[in-house]
């Protein structure tokens, strides 16, 4: 049954680094699909349901969605909807010109699959900023060849705004014990080892230090230490393979002691390393 479902999903392939599209429809024209790129989907007007991997999420004017390559999705339009798409590949992510902070915000969003099921309801001020950025992107799209780098900068700004509107951050007074909130926390603080200590995480989520590890293992099938190790290893490996980052720079970004510490982490077996 699963194979039949997968066979029904069309895959769209994009070769350009960035593609901007804008359209208004009363009926969704595309089949259930996935793609080889990421999509920021802004709802300028309209309402309905966004079905992401068979999870239905209501959408309305001003919502912004982030969809990744592994997400199959479609829209069920209830009110005529004006869509604005910013579609991009990961070709720019590891450029030296991208600031570590900007890269981390975007990396956090696109690598954390739980963020793909959010509609990013912004504060009133952030909503206005997002609206203006989207308008700017549309203006820049008039000459993509000349403005590609400027559009990429706007994507990084949007990722900053989305990151600070994550539920785990907005609800910091009443920390959720939901496993998705823990994933959000891990992906946000993967660059800050001191925040990955069991006692610090337990205090953040109002859990006991002895409880948070078993809770994570029970809900994910993997230990907290192993997940942190694997996730950080994957991010560091991507930087090394890009050829744009030295070990000293990577060590500094991830709060590690020095280059030898990075090398040691990369040599560790899949049994996991030390939890910092």
PyMOL commands that set and color helices and strands:
alter all, ss='L'
color gray80, all
select helices_A, chain A and resi 2-7+90-92+100-111+113-117+124-164+167-170+179-189+193-196+198-204+209-220+224-242+247-253+259-267
alter helices_A, ss='H'
color red, helices_A
select strands_A, chain A and resi 10-12+18-25+33-35+38-52+55-59+64-67+73-88
alter strands_A, ss='S'
color yellow, strands_A
deselect
rebuild
show_as cartoon
